Amino acid sequence: MDLRLLSRIDEELDSSEVAALCFLCRDVLNRKRLETVEDGRGLFLRLQEKSLLEDHYFLSQLLSVIGRLDLHRLLETDSRQPEQNGPHPDRRMPCPLTDRRMLYKVSEDVTKENLTKIKFLLSDKLPRGRLDPCTTALEVLC
């Protein structure tokens, strides 16, 4: 995939969106490799290492899930990419798993008040030291 296009996408992503993309990639990328990701470029490099950016399919699915349809359209209009309508039929490209998509959508609807309640209910299952730093539902789910 064109590095200039990835750089442009990275410039448009904020830190919460990068965190959401990392959450969605947890089933295809090693957790330790994701912990060091600080921006979109870092994530894109790790996805390239796994050959997940050979076509636009995987990244376009990720961007759709987090609601960045503007960036999704940017991938579709990139004239340098011949495979605009999905993966090549000879390749098995993973897509963000349905469970991860569902958890992401649920986390988007959790209010601060509900997050506090969730953390309280999990306090007997998880150590306080792991729950206290969590400021978003996505972090709790991780």
N, C-alpha and C positions, 0 to 999 in steps of 0.2 A: 504494500500500500504506500502511496505517496507520503513522504515524511512532511512535506509542506502542509498537506491536508490534515495530518494528525496534529501538527503544531497549531494550526488554525482552530481545530476542535479543542485542543488543550487550553488555548487562550480564552475560550468561551465558557469553560467549566469552572464552577466555584468549588471550594473544598468539600462542601457537603455532597455535591454531585459526584466528585471523585470518590468519596467514601462510599456512596451508594453503588457506584460501578465496581469498586473493590468487593463490596458485599456480594454483589451478583456473580462475581468471578471466583468466589471462594471454593466452588466445586471443581473448577478447572485449573486453578493456580494454587500453589503451595502457600499455606497460611503465613509462613515465615517470610516468603518473598513478598507477600502483600503488606506485611507490617511496615516495610521500609518505603512503601509507595507514598510520595508526598504530593504528586501532581499527576495530571493526565499523561504526561510524557513517560513518567516512570511506569505507569500501568501499561501503556502501549508497548513499551520495550519488553515487558514480561509477557504480554500477549504475543508479540512477534516471536519471542524465543520458543513459544509453544506452537508456532505456525497458525495462530488463530486470527491473524490479520491478512492472510493471503488474498482474501476477497472481503467485500464490505459486509457480508451477511452477519457475522458475529457481532461486530461493533454496532451495526445498525439496529440489531435486536436489543442490545444493551441501552442504546440511546432512546429507543422507543419506550422501554420499560420505565426509565427515569423521567419521561415526559419531555425530552429535548427533541421534539419533532423538527425544529429548525436545523439542528445538526444532522438529524436523520436525513432530511431533504438535501443537505449539503453533500452527503455521501451519494445520494441518488443522482445528483446532477454532476458529479465528478466525471468528466468525459474520458478520463484516462482509465477508468475502470470498466471493463467489458461485461462483468457479471453483475448487473444491477438487480436482477430479479431473484436473488437467492444464491445458494452455494452451487458450485459445479456438481452435477449429478454423480460424478465418480468419487467425490469426497464426502466424508462424514464430518460435518462441522457441528460441534456441540452448540447448543443455544442455552441461554440461562435457564436453568431448570424451573419448572412450574412452581415448585415449593419455594424457591428463592424469590421468584416474582411475587408470589402471594405474600410472603413475609415482608417484602419491601413495601408492598401496597398497604399492608396492615400497619407497618411502622409509620407510614405517612399520615395515618389517621389518628395516631396516639397523641393525646394532648399532654402538656407538662403535668397536669394533675393525675392523669391516668398513668403516666410514666412513674410518678412517685408511688402510686399504688402497686404497680407491677414490681418495682424494685422491692417494696415492702413484702409482697407475697413471695418473692424469690429469696428473701433474706435467709430462710432456713435451708435453702438448696445451694446457694452460692455464697462464698465468703464476702463479707462486707467490703474488703479491700478491692475486690473485682467489680462490685456494683457501684460503689461511691463515685468512681471517676466517670461513669457512664452518664452522659448528658442527653443522649438521644435514644429512642427506642431501637434504632438500628444497632447502636453500640451494645445494648442489652442483649439483643438477639445474637450478636456475634459471640 
